[in-house]
Amino acid sequence: MSDARFGRSGPIAGPGVGRHLLIVDDDDRIRELLKEYLAREGYRVTGAAHASAARRLLELIEFDLVVLDIMMPGEDGLSLTGWVRSKARLSNTPVLLLTARGEPTDRIRGLEQGADDYMSKPFDPRELALRIDAILRRAGVKPVAPREIRLGPVMFDMERLELTREGAPLRLTEAEAQLLKTLALNAHAPVERMALSPDKADITGRAVDVQVTRLRRKLEVDPKNPRYLQTVRGVGYMLAPDS
C-alpha cells in the first residue's frame, strides 16, 4: 500500500468532517496508516483488530461506514458483513471490503453478503478515500447535529466551544472543550475511551479520565454520581444530554 501522502502536516477540512468510520484489519500497520490518512481527510476513525472487537463497537456506537478486511484470524470479514446486514439497526451501514483476495468469485461472495464496494490489496489510500466518499454520498446527507446541547442548567455551544450555566460562562480548557464536543457529536452513544485521547502516547487513557473528572465538576450536580457524562464499562464514556 502506498503511503506517500501520510507525511502531510496538520489536519484538513476534508469530505469526512462529521463522519465516523470503523476500520477492521488484523494488520496493525495497515490499520494505523488508514486511521492516520483518513483522519487527515476529516474523518473520525476507530480501529478494531478482529471481528469480535468490531462487533462490540458496532453494538455500542453508530458508524457511518465500515472498512473491513476479509482475511482475519477467527471470524472472517464475509461472516461479519453478513452479521451487520442481519441487524436491523446496522442494516443500512455501508461496508467496504478490503482484502488480499482478488479473485472474481471472492468479490461476488462479498457483494452477495451485502458489501457496498470491494478493494483488493495492495491499494492506494487516495482511491480508498474517494470510494468512501462516493459510498457516503450515495447513502445520503448525514443529519446536521444541533449547534447547542442542554445538560440541565448547563448549555454547550459546539461551534463556539462555550459552556454556560444559566447564562453565566464556565471556563473550559482546550482539551476539555474538544473532548466535550466529541462526546456531544456522538450524544447518547458510547465513545471508545482511546478515541477520545488526542495524545497517542497516552496508551493508558489516563489523560482522558482526568479530563472527564474535571468536566463532571462543571456539568454535574453530583460529580460522583453523574447524570450526563456517563461511564460505559469496558468501552469509554457517553454524553446523555436533555436535548
Salt bridges, closest charged atoms under 4 A:
ASP3 OD2 - ARG29 NH2 3.43
ASP25 OD2 - LYS121 NZ 3.08
ASP28 OD1 - ARG31 NH2 2.77
GLU32 OE2 - LYS35 NZ 3.84
GLU36 OE2 - ARG40 NH2 3.44
GLU41 OE2 - ARG5 NH2 3.75
GLU41 OE2 - ARG8 NH2 2.94
ASP64 OD1 - ARG19 NH1 3.67
ASP64 OD1 - LYS142 NZ 3.16
ASP69 OD1 - LYS121 NZ 3.47
GLU75 OE2 - ARG55 NH2 2.76
ASP116 OD1 - ARG85 NH2 2.96
ASP117 OD1 - ARG131 NH1 3.14
ASP124 OD2 - ARG126 NH2 2.73
GLU127 OE2 - ARG131 NH2 2.74
ASP133 OD2 - ARG137 NE 3.37
ASP157 OD2 - ARG147 NH2 2.98
GLU159 OE1 - ARG147 NH1 3.80
GLU176 OE1 - LYS218 NZ 2.62
ASP209 OD2 - ARG193 NH2 2.37
ASP242 OD1 - ARG227 NH2 3.17
